[in-house]
Amino acid sequence: MAAKPKDPLLVLNGYRISKPQFASALLALEAILVALIIVYVPYTKIDWDAYMSQVDGFLGGERDYMKLRGDTGPLVYPAGFLYVYSAVQIITGGEVYPAQILFGVIYLINLGIVLAIYMKTDVLPWWAYCLLCLSKRVHSIFVLRLFNDCFAMTLLHAALALLLYRKWHLALIIFSGAVSIKMNVLLYAPPLLLLMLKGLSMSGVITALSGAALLQIILGLPFLMSHPVGYVSKAFNLGRVFIHFWSVNFKFIPEAIFVSKPFAIALLVVHLTLLLMFAHHKWCKHEEGLIHFLHTRFAHLKPSNIVQTFSSLRYFFAHDSAFGILSEEYIATVMFVGNFIGIVCARSLHYQFYSWYFYSLPFLLWKTPFPNSLRVILFFTVEICWNIFPSNLYSSLALLCTHLLILWGLWIAKCEYPYVHSKSQLTKED
């Protein structure tokens, strides 16, 4: 695999500016913009009071998920949500204005992590970094709505950044923390598992998954010890039916069909089919397809190797590579595309769900073979659809068609080689 050229330098008024410097300037400008939004744009009450009511019950000693409720209904998030928003309540006193300031800081931290991911993968030209700062809806989600999606996606992006530095075990713990705040992060689980099978030995996969599972048990322990059925049924309910009115992507579907079980099953089948297609023909192309890769991967599995790994903690933060060292671009591509497939097939996308994939949009668009002009048009088409309230037949249909066009572009795009050549190259890059 040929080495990528060094970052191009911008020349502005005689000064040479690198991508990191340009990214830092964007962060500084965003800090000013966020401050202005907090001061001058009215806060919109949606879920904050419900969050605080649920936290009050938890801090008051309630451990039955069936009894933790707010004015929008029962608590439906895993335990990590309660710990995070308990901390938020303690820090802000439960008041909106200081919470907006806190969420503004979270917004900047998240953007900084995303910019670091983009610089590490080096897929976009410098000017396209600006797209990450041009969403009216995402600014609103963070500093005007105070949704838990903000914390979940910040942790998810932090986990992805750690994956780019091959810190697999720590990344899995952070990923599990994100899942404990909101379950949508599980859309990244199938591509993440494939990456683990490629980048870790089998014993490494087992220890990494064990660490992630252990965190879920620890966070949920107070509820699992007292009311396990209530906790599991509420916090990990995958069968929730969302209200048709709030759907941004399938508003053009008649409500009777939208809420039906056959429609949900059909979307699930399409989701799994697309994942298998991309895994077989795109992500495992250089291993002769998914089936051949899995056969090769498990053919040499020996129980003795697994036991040996558990006996030594030195593997915990190791690279522990089995098939090769995965490239940063390949890791980000598989993760972002895998999540995007889930977005395309989601039965209902509410307005705050835009944060689930907005930050991956520029990356995905630049992975397609489309010209830059079309990439920018598609980006702003998605943004416009997400800013039409309430959504309607035309906006939701336009959003779905745009999603499908991006997905088709990703399908016809060239498959990059997934591995770097040697561990010496990894050491040099890191």
Disulfide bonds with the S-S distance in Angstrom:
none
